[in-house]
Amino acid sequence: MHTDAIVIGAGQSGLAAAHAFQTRGIRPLVLEASDTPAGSWTHYYDSLTLFSPARYSSLPGMPFPGDPDRYPHRDEVIAYLTSYATRLNADIRTNHRVTRVTYDNGLFTVEAGETFTTSTVIAATGGFSRPHRPDLPGLADYTGTVLHSAEYRNPTPFAGQRVIVVGAGNSALQIAVELAQHADVTVATRAPIRYANQRPLGRDIHFWSTTLGIDHLPIGHLLKKKPAVPVIDDGTYRAAITAGRPDHRPLFTDINDTKVTWPDGTTEHIDSILLATGYRPNLDYLEPLGALDHNGQPSQSKGLSTTHKGLGYVGLEWQRSLASATLRGVGRDANYVLARLLRRQNHKV
């Protein structure tokens, strides 16, 4: 089957890309591996709450419903994305996992159970579909339970346990504070936890970043070393850490069986280690193209492939701006990429 354009992934990035095609009179084929057009959101933990208000959590053309100043929960985001998908003029096919993309004579061949050809591909599987599991000291020898935050759902299985949460980001603190109500929890980090006031001068931080234009600054591609994202906090997380529920320690130095050694030389038994250590792009299907570098990262500039003129990306972390991988940012990036991608293919835009 031949089609004008293919978007790989029907999460927030893919849906934003489909909308950008639609506004240019192109009806794309959207291929989604799962059974619902909501991307990674269906795999996140039960209590996940956005750190941005609903008014700053929308895709192009459809405001997030309800009170614009509330902080939506995971299931609200899933419902929003599902509703958004039904309104698009796009051919969205779920349960179509793309396994391989090749290129020959001006056309991409996309294999996803079925075979499709096209001149334009947007890789929108984003930066949150492959859990990152760092090589931590002694972790390979640990015989207790190790899981990534992608596998965490709720605190029930950890009741009464001694647990370490590794990570200093928003999810790490949100999970650790929740777990600390049911278990003995330590947050372990390589560096100090950084906090950002969620409501400076009485307004949400996203109000200020939008009003001051920080969200829109195209500086993401200039950041060779990606900045550490602070924990957006209304005071709850800092207070919990200060109170020791959970407590905070430097990362352990070694593990033997289930015994963890801390930097001060003390050891103790740990039942579970939860890695809230982020994600990496899931783009293996592009390997046959030679579109990835030796680290598996896409060869691209601001979302435009530097290896194939018909290939673009949406949803990469820091792709163009600090908001590139967020609900509020993917729409801007999709429009930017599509305008230039189609122009360099000599399409009318």
C-alpha positions as CSV (number, residue, x, y, z in Angstrom):
1,M,0.0,0.0,0.0
2,H,1.3,3.5,-0.9
3,T,0.4,6.6,1.1
4,D,1.4,10.2,1.0
5,A,2.8,10.2,4.6
6,I,3.4,7.9,7.5
7,V,3.6,8.8,11.1
8,I,5.1,6.2,13.4
9,G,3.5,6.3,16.8
10,A,0.1,7.6,17.9
11,G,1.0,9.1,21.3
12,Q,1.1,12.9,21.8
13,S,3.9,13.4,19.3
14,G,2.3,11.3,16.6
15,L,-1.1,12.9,17.0
16,A,0.5,16.4,16.9
17,A,2.3,15.4,13.7
18,A,-0.9,14.0,12.2
19,H,-2.6,17.3,13.0
20,A,0.2,19.2,11.3
21,F,-0.2,17.1,8.1
22,Q,-4.0,17.6,8.3
23,T,-3.7,21.4,8.3
24,R,-1.7,21.1,5.1
25,G,-4.3,19.0,3.3
26,I,-2.5,15.7,3.8
27,R,-4.2,12.7,5.4
28,P,-1.4,10.6,7.0
29,L,-1.3,7.0,7.9
30,V,-0.5,6.7,11.6
31,L,0.9,3.4,12.8
32,E,0.7,2.6,16.5
33,A,2.1,-0.5,18.2
34,S,-0.4,-0.6,21.1
35,D,-4.2,-1.0,21.0
36,T,-5.0,2.6,21.8
37,P,-3.8,6.0,20.5
38,A,-2.3,7.3,23.8
39,G,1.4,6.4,23.5
40,S,3.3,5.8,26.7
41,W,0.6,7.3,29.0
42,T,-1.2,3.9,29.5
43,H,2.0,2.5,31.0
44,Y,2.6,5.1,33.6
45,Y,1.9,4.7,37.3
46,D,-1.7,5.0,38.6
47,S,-1.2,8.3,40.6
48,L,0.8,10.2,38.0
49,T,-0.3,13.8,37.9
50,L,0.9,16.4,35.4
51,F,3.2,19.1,36.7
52,S,1.6,21.6,34.2
53,P,-2.0,22.9,34.5
54,A,-4.5,21.8,31.9
55,R,-4.4,25.1,30.1
56,Y,-0.7,24.4,29.3
57,S,-1.2,20.7,28.4
58,S,-3.1,20.8,25.1
59,L,-2.3,19.7,21.6
60,P,-3.1,22.0,18.7
61,G,-6.8,22.6,17.9
62,M,-8.3,21.1,21.1
63,P,-8.0,22.6,24.6
64,F,-7.7,20.2,27.5
65,P,-11.3,20.0,28.9
66,G,-12.4,21.0,32.4
67,D,-10.9,23.5,34.9
68,P,-7.9,25.0,33.0
69,D,-6.0,25.6,36.3
70,R,-6.1,22.0,37.6
71,Y,-3.3,19.5,37.3
72,P,-4.7,16.5,35.3
73,H,-4.2,12.9,36.2
74,R,-2.9,10.1,34.0
75,D,-6.3,8.8,33.1
76,E,-7.5,12.2,32.1
77,V,-4.6,12.5,29.7
78,I,-5.4,9.1,28.2
79,A,-9.0,10.1,27.7
80,Y,-7.9,13.5,26.1
81,L,-5.5,11.8,23.7
82,T,-8.1,9.2,22.7
83,S,-10.7,11.9,22.0
84,Y,-8.2,14.0,20.1
85,A,-7.4,11.0,17.9
86,T,-11.0,10.5,16.9
87,R,-11.3,14.1,15.7
88,L,-8.3,13.8,13.4
89,N,-8.6,13.3,9.7
90,A,-6.0,10.5,9.8
91,D,-5.9,6.8,9.1
92,I,-4.8,5.6,12.6
93,R,-4.0,1.9,12.7
94,T,-3.4,0.4,16.2
95,N,-1.7,-2.9,16.8
96,H,0.7,-2.1,14.0
97,R,4.2,-2.1,15.5
98,V,6.8,-0.8,13.0
99,T,9.7,-3.2,12.9
100,R,11.8,-2.0,10.0
101,V,12.1,1.0,7.7
102,T,14.2,0.9,4.5
103,Y,14.7,3.4,1.6
104,D,15.2,2.9,-2.1
105,N,14.8,5.2,-5.1
106,G,13.0,8.0,-3.3
107,L,10.6,5.8,-1.3
108,F,10.5,4.5,2.3
109,T,9.2,1.0,2.9
110,V,7.7,0.6,6.3
111,E,7.1,-2.8,7.7
112,A,4.5,-3.2,10.4
113,G,2.9,-6.6,9.8
114,E,1.7,-5.1,6.6
115,T,4.1,-3.3,4.1
116,F,3.6,0.4,3.3
117,T,5.5,2.8,1.0
118,T,5.7,6.6,1.2
119,S,8.0,9.5,0.5
120,T,7.6,11.1,3.9
121,V,8.0,9.5,7.4
122,I,7.7,11.1,10.8
123,A,9.3,9.1,13.6
124,A,7.1,10.0,16.6
125,T,7.8,7.2,19.0
126,G,9.2,9.9,21.2
127,G,11.7,9.9,24.0
128,F,9.6,8.0,26.6
129,S,9.1,4.5,25.3
130,R,12.4,2.8,26.2
131,P,13.1,2.7,30.0
132,H,16.7,3.6,30.7
133,R,18.5,1.2,33.2
134,P,21.9,2.7,34.0
135,D,24.9,0.5,35.0
136,L,24.9,1.3,38.7
137,P,27.6,0.0,41.1
138,G,26.9,-3.6,42.0
139,L,23.4,-3.6,40.6
140,A,24.1,-6.7,38.4
141,D,24.8,-8.7,41.6
142,Y,21.6,-7.6,43.4
143,T,19.3,-10.5,44.2
144,G,16.3,-8.5,45.4
145,T,13.6,-6.9,43.2
146,V,14.7,-4.4,40.6
147,L,12.2,-2.5,38.5
148,H,12.0,0.7,36.4
149,S,9.4,3.3,37.2
150,A,7.8,2.2,33.9
151,E,6.8,-1.0,35.7
152,Y,5.6,0.7,38.9
153,R,1.8,1.1,39.3
154,N,1.1,1.7,43.0
155,P,2.6,1.1,46.4
156,T,0.6,-1.9,47.4
157,P,3.3,-4.6,46.5
158,F,5.9,-2.7,48.5
159,A,4.1,-2.4,51.8
160,G,6.5,-2.9,54.7
161,Q,9.5,-3.2,52.5
162,R,12.9,-1.3,52.6
163,V,13.0,0.4,49.2
164,I,15.5,2.6,47.3
165,V,14.2,4.9,44.6
166,V,17.1,6.0,42.3
167,G,16.6,9.3,40.6
168,A,16.2,13.0,41.2
169,G,13.4,14.0,38.8
170,N,9.7,14.7,39.1
171,S,8.6,11.1,38.8
172,A,11.3,9.9,41.3
173,L,10.0,12.2,44.0
174,Q,6.3,11.7,43.2
175,I,6.8,7.9,43.5
176,A,9.1,8.0,46.5
177,V,6.8,10.3,48.5
178,E,3.8,8.0,47.7
179,L,5.8,4.9,48.6
180,A,7.0,6.4,51.9
181,Q,3.4,6.2,53.2
182,H,3.6,2.4,53.0
183,A,7.3,1.5,53.1
184,D,10.7,2.6,54.4
185,V,12.1,4.6,51.4
186,T,15.3,6.3,50.5
187,V,15.8,8.5,47.4
188,A,19.4,7.9,46.2
189,T,21.0,10.3,43.8
190,R,24.4,11.1,42.3
191,A,23.8,14.9,42.7
192,P,21.7,17.1,45.0
193,I,18.0,17.3,44.3
194,R,17.1,20.6,42.6
195,Y,13.7,22.2,43.2
196,A,11.7,24.7,41.2
197,N,8.9,26.7,42.9
198,Q,5.7,25.5,41.2
199,R,3.9,28.8,41.8
200,P,6.3,31.8,42.0
201,L,4.5,35.0,42.8
202,G,1.2,33.0,43.0
203,R,1.2,31.9,39.3
204,D,2.1,28.5,38.0
205,I,5.7,28.3,36.6
206,H,4.3,27.4,33.2
207,F,2.5,30.7,33.1
208,W,5.8,32.5,33.5
209,S,7.7,30.3,31.0
210,T,5.0,30.9,28.5
211,T,4.5,34.6,29.2
212,L,8.2,35.3,29.1
213,G,8.7,33.2,25.9
214,I,11.1,30.7,27.6
215,D,9.0,27.8,26.3
216,H,9.4,29.0,22.7
217,L,13.1,29.6,22.7
218,P,14.6,27.3,20.0
219,I,17.7,26.4,22.2
220,G,17.2,22.7,22.7
221,H,19.6,21.7,19.9
222,L,22.3,23.9,21.4
223,L,22.4,22.0,24.7
224,K,25.1,19.4,24.1
225,K,24.8,18.3,27.7
226,K,21.1,18.1,28.5
227,P,20.2,20.1,31.6
228,A,19.0,18.3,34.7
229,V,15.3,19.0,35.1
230,P,14.4,20.3,38.6
231,V,11.6,18.9,40.6
232,I,8.6,21.2,40.2
233,D,7.4,21.5,43.8
234,D,4.7,23.4,45.7
235,G,6.6,22.6,48.9
236,T,5.3,19.1,49.4
237,Y,8.3,17.2,48.2
238,R,10.9,19.3,49.8
239,A,9.0,19.1,53.1
240,A,8.8,15.3,52.8
241,I,12.5,14.9,52.2
242,T,13.3,17.3,55.0
243,A,11.1,15.2,57.3
244,G,12.9,12.0,56.2
245,R,9.8,10.4,54.6
246,P,11.5,9.5,52.3
247,D,15.0,10.3,53.3
248,H,17.7,11.3,50.8
249,R,21.2,9.9,50.5
250,P,24.0,9.9,47.9
251,L,24.0,6.9,45.6
252,F,25.1,3.6,47.1
253,T,28.7,2.5,46.3
254,D,28.2,-1.3,46.1
255,I,25.8,-4.2,46.4
256,N,26.4,-7.7,47.6
257,D,23.4,-10.0,47.3
258,T,20.7,-7.8,48.9
259,K,23.1,-5.8,51.0
260,V,23.7,-2.2,49.9
261,T,26.7,-0.3,50.9
262,W,26.3,3.5,51.4
263,P,29.1,6.0,50.9
264,D,29.6,6.3,54.7
265,G,30.5,2.5,54.8
266,T,27.3,1.3,56.4
267,T,25.4,-1.6,54.9
268,E,21.8,-2.7,55.1
269,H,19.4,-5.2,53.5
270,I,17.2,-3.7,50.7
271,D,14.1,-5.4,49.5
272,S,13.5,-3.5,46.2
273,I,15.3,-0.9,44.1
274,L,13.2,1.2,41.8
275,L,14.9,3.0,39.0
276,A,13.3,6.3,38.2
277,T,16.1,7.0,35.7
278,G,14.3,8.2,32.6
279,Y,13.9,6.9,29.1
280,R,15.6,6.8,25.7
281,P,14.2,7.1,22.2
282,N,12.9,3.9,20.7
283,L,14.0,4.1,17.1
284,D,15.5,0.7,16.4
285,Y,13.3,0.4,13.3
286,L,15.4,3.1,11.7
287,E,18.7,1.2,11.9
288,P,18.4,-0.3,8.4
289,L,18.4,3.3,7.1
290,G,21.6,4.3,8.7
291,A,19.7,7.2,10.3
292,L,21.0,6.6,13.8
293,D,24.5,7.3,15.2
294,H,26.7,4.9,17.1
295,N,24.7,5.6,20.3
296,G,21.4,4.8,18.7
297,Q,20.5,8.5,18.7
298,P,18.9,10.0,15.5
299,S,21.1,12.0,13.2
300,Q,19.0,15.1,13.1
301,S,18.9,18.9,13.5
302,K,15.8,20.4,15.1
303,G,13.8,17.4,14.1
304,L,15.0,17.2,10.5
305,S,16.9,14.1,9.5
306,T,20.5,14.8,8.3
307,T,20.5,11.5,6.5
308,H,17.2,11.4,4.5
309,K,15.3,14.4,3.3
310,G,11.9,12.8,3.7
311,L,12.5,11.8,7.3
312,G,11.6,13.9,10.4
313,Y,11.2,13.5,14.1
314,V,8.7,14.8,16.7
315,G,8.8,14.3,20.4
316,L,12.5,14.0,21.1
317,E,13.6,15.5,24.4
318,W,15.2,19.0,23.8
319,Q,14.5,18.6,20.1
320,R,14.1,22.3,19.6
321,S,13.1,23.8,23.0
322,L,12.8,23.0,26.6
323,A,9.2,21.9,26.0
324,S,9.8,19.7,23.0
325,A,8.8,16.4,24.5
326,T,5.7,17.8,26.4
327,L,2.1,18.0,25.5
328,R,2.4,21.8,25.1
329,G,5.5,21.6,23.0
330,V,5.1,18.8,20.4
331,G,2.6,20.8,18.4
332,R,5.0,23.6,17.7
333,D,7.8,21.2,16.8
334,A,5.5,19.2,14.5
335,N,4.6,22.3,12.6
336,Y,8.2,23.4,12.4
337,V,9.4,20.0,11.1
338,L,6.5,19.5,8.6
339,A,6.9,23.0,7.1
340,R,10.6,22.4,6.4
341,L,10.3,18.7,5.6
342,L,7.7,19.2,2.9
343,R,9.5,22.3,1.5
344,R,12.8,20.5,1.0
345,Q,10.9,17.8,-0.8
346,N,9.5,20.4,-3.1
347,H,5.9,20.0,-1.9
348,K,3.5,22.9,-1.7
349,V,3.0,23.9,1.9
